[in-house]
Amino acid sequence: MNEEKNRAGKKKGKPVFRAIIEAGSIIFLFYSNLLMGEYSHSGQGNTKGFLWALQDIFTLPNFGIAVVSSLIGYLGIEFLRKKL
């Protein structure tokens, strides 16, 4: 009986954990793309330095965009997973 409860608890939390991992991966890619943009030809990261670039990309609006984008990306991936 206890084993069944443990299995049910593990399965119940698994989709949530997977969603957090996938959304976190999308957020990581978003921020790494922003950081790379600071060091491209048009960015100011080369002249102002790494700490300035980090302060420039880690803002509240960027975080909001990252979270919304990651949720949309996660829902899109889940939709395709279920369709295919």
C-alpha positions in Angstrom: 0.0 0.0 0.0 2.8 2.4 0.9 4.6 1.6 -2.3 1.5 2.5 -4.4 1.3 5.9 -2.6 5.0 6.6 -3.3 4.6 5.7 -7.0 1.5 7.9 -7.3 3.4 10.8 -5.6 6.4 10.5 -7.9 4.2 10.4 -11.0 2.2 13.4 -9.8 5.2 15.6 -9.4 7.0 14.5 -12.5 5.1 16.7 -15.0 5.6 19.7 -12.9 9.3 19.0 -12.5 9.6 18.5 -16.3 7.8 21.8 -16.9 10.1 23.6 -14.6 13.2 22.1 -16.3 11.9 22.8 -19.8 10.9 26.4 -19.0 14.2 27.0 -17.2 16.1 25.8 -20.3 14.1 28.2 -22.5 14.9 31.0 -20.0 18.6 30.1 -20.0 18.6 30.2 -23.8 16.8 33.6 -23.8 19.4 35.2 -21.5 22.4 33.6 -23.2 21.1 35.0 -26.5 20.7 38.5 -24.9 24.3 38.2 -23.5 25.7 37.2 -26.8 23.9 40.2 -28.4 25.7 42.5 -26.0 29.0 41.3 -27.5 28.0 41.4 -31.2 29.0 44.1 -33.6 26.3 46.5 -32.5 26.4 45.7 -28.8 28.3 47.8 -26.1 29.5 44.8 -24.1 33.0 45.1 -25.6 33.5 48.7 -24.5 31.6 48.7 -21.2 32.5 45.3 -19.8 31.0 42.1 -18.7 29.4 43.3 -15.5 27.7 46.2 -17.4 26.3 43.6 -19.9 24.9 41.5 -17.1 23.2 44.5 -15.5 21.8 45.5 -18.9 20.2 42.1 -19.6 18.9 41.2 -16.1 16.0 43.6 -15.9 12.4 43.1 -14.8 11.0 43.6 -18.3 13.5 41.0 -19.7 12.5 38.6 -17.0 8.8 39.0 -17.8 9.5 38.4 -21.5 11.6 35.3 -20.6 8.9 33.8 -18.4 6.1 34.4 -20.9 8.2 33.1 -23.8 9.1 30.0 -21.8 5.5 29.2 -21.0 4.5 29.7 -24.6 7.4 27.5 -25.7 6.6 24.8 -23.1 2.9 24.7 -24.1 3.9 24.5 -27.8 6.3 21.6 -27.1 3.6 19.8 -25.0 1.0 20.3 -27.8 3.4 18.8 -30.4 4.3 15.9 -28.1 0.7 15.0 -27.7 -0.1 15.4 -31.4 2.8 13.4 -32.6 
